Amino acid sequence: MDSEAKQASFNGWAIVEMMGHRKEIGYVTTEAYGQAVMFRVDTPELPEREVVLTRPDYAHVNGSFEWVPQGSKVKREKSPARSCLVAPGSLSINPCDEVAAREALELTINRRLILIERGEAAQIEAPKGDDYGESCEGCGAPTPDQCECSEDPYEDECSL
């Protein structure tokens, strides 16, 4: 038997789920570091762009966050490219084409929305505390990752 047997590898676009708790989306390559084999996931940059909301969401409006209706025109902030290495232990690789991966990135990566023009749709009431989680009393951010009160949204300055 050949001691230099070729090991299987994966190279392509995929949605990688780790133990059902974390998700990485991008171009996946197999990399070997000595005897350790890892999967490298390269997530492309998402440029700043304007979109029309297909469902209601929170958007940054005049220094605070507001629930805005479907049909509102918003600007999504840029998300930089990044790479990560994941061990094959408890993960699921779901191969897909580049179009599907980029669509999943648009829906998965949480980027701040900035309202440009409010939609004409009937205003839907925003979820309240227990329905969606508490919002920051300082800046009105609906989630800790959107809080602008401080570098660390869990510091005393922020009420999240």
C-alpha atoms as one frame of an Amber mdcrd trajectory, in Angstrom:
protein
   0.000   0.000   0.000   1.241   3.475  -0.869   2.240   5.385   2.303   1.672
   8.642   0.403  -2.027   7.918  -0.258  -3.946  11.004  -1.327  -6.253  12.309
   1.348  -9.721  13.550   0.345 -10.242  17.307   0.461 -13.023  19.815  -0.090
 -12.681  23.028  -2.065 -15.758  25.093  -2.889 -18.504  27.412  -1.674 -20.370
  26.154   1.378 -22.337  26.949   4.499 -20.404  25.458   7.410 -22.311  24.821
  10.645 -20.396  24.043  13.829 -22.334  22.036  16.408 -25.481  23.902  15.394
 -24.336  27.021  17.284 -22.136  28.891  14.859 -22.264  29.316  11.117 -19.565
  30.385   8.656 -20.302  30.980   4.976 -17.762  31.345   2.203 -15.233  29.568
   0.015 -13.919  26.504   1.849 -10.512  24.924   1.307  -8.883  21.994   3.089
  -5.532  22.774   4.722  -3.105  20.441   6.473  -0.819  21.569   9.300   1.385
  18.567  10.010  -1.108  15.849  10.867  -3.899  18.274  11.713  -6.401  18.935
   8.949  -8.504  22.104   9.093 -11.064  23.751   6.858 -10.382  27.375   5.946
 -13.510  29.439   5.321 -12.895  32.684   3.407 -15.877  35.004   3.698 -15.887
  37.728   1.038 -16.338  41.428   1.770 -19.914  42.638   1.616 -19.925  46.176
   0.211 -22.084  48.986   1.547 -25.251  49.115  -0.517 -28.830  50.302  -0.606
 -31.659  47.770  -0.394 -35.421  47.764   0.017 -36.536  45.759   3.062 -38.549
  42.642   2.270 -39.668  42.428   5.910 -39.824  44.928   8.802 -36.565  45.444
  10.701 -34.746  47.841  13.015 -32.854  50.669  11.326 -30.692  53.532  12.546
 -32.747  56.745  12.331 -31.457  60.131  13.577 -29.241  58.699  16.316 -31.548
  55.942  17.537 -32.989  52.647  16.306 -36.565  52.428  15.052 -38.735  49.607
  13.783 -39.297  50.386  10.095 -41.811  48.728   7.761 -41.288  46.449   4.820
 -40.633  48.470   1.668 -38.357  50.975   3.437 -35.154  51.880   1.618 -32.073
  51.372   3.825 -28.317  51.391   3.505 -26.530  48.249   4.743 -23.081  48.961
   6.140 -19.980  47.306   4.686 -18.773  44.042   6.209 -15.048  43.299   5.765
 -13.698  40.057   4.321 -12.457  37.566   6.876 -11.074  34.064   7.148 -11.283
  31.433   9.853  -9.990  27.927  10.380 -12.359  25.283  11.707 -11.579  21.774
  12.897 -13.569  18.944  11.330 -14.733  17.575  14.733 -18.403  18.528  14.944
 -19.288  20.390  11.810 -21.531  20.073   8.828 -20.386  21.319   5.419 -23.283
  22.142   3.122 -21.863  22.682  -0.378 -23.593  25.253  -2.557 -22.822  27.542
  -5.467 -21.435  31.066  -5.070 -24.819  32.715  -5.662 -26.466  30.728  -2.846
 -23.523  31.415  -0.494 -23.674  35.181  -1.130 -27.459  35.224  -0.608 -27.010
  33.364   2.694 -24.340  35.904   3.731 -26.713  38.801   3.063 -29.313  37.205
   5.335 -26.920  35.959   8.020 -24.360  38.692   8.660 -25.875  41.303  10.948
 -24.998  44.722   9.533 -26.368  48.025  10.760 -29.183  49.397   8.628 -29.456
  53.145   8.066 -32.890  54.409   6.996 -32.922  56.365   3.738 -36.643  56.393
   3.002 -39.516  54.957   5.058 -41.780  52.541   3.177 -45.455  53.131   2.589
 -46.470  49.793   4.139 -48.643  49.889   7.225 -46.460  50.379  10.285 -46.101
  47.148  12.224 -45.586  47.516  15.948 -42.081  46.646  17.094 -41.656  43.594
  19.309 -41.611  44.469  22.996 -38.951  43.510  25.583 -39.749  39.834  26.242
 -40.772  39.241  22.614 -37.437  40.352  21.160 -35.139  41.030  24.083 -34.504
  44.259  25.950 -33.317  47.339  24.083 -30.648  49.757  25.249 -32.064  52.746
  27.104 -29.059  54.844  26.090 -29.149  54.514  22.301 -32.250  52.376  21.626
 -30.294  49.529  19.979 -32.406  46.364  19.779 -29.433  43.994  20.143 -26.069
  44.226  21.988 -24.051  44.054  18.756 -25.797  47.209  17.499 -25.300  49.218
  20.703 -23.389  52.471  20.221 -23.105  53.518  23.868 -19.604  52.126  24.310
 -17.013  49.745  22.924 -18.384  47.023  25.211 -22.211  46.895  25.170 -22.188
  45.196  28.584 -20.435  48.044  30.388 -22.413  50.148  32.883 -23.010  52.893
  30.285 -25.263  50.551  28.317 -28.421  49.106  29.791 -28.466  45.938  27.687
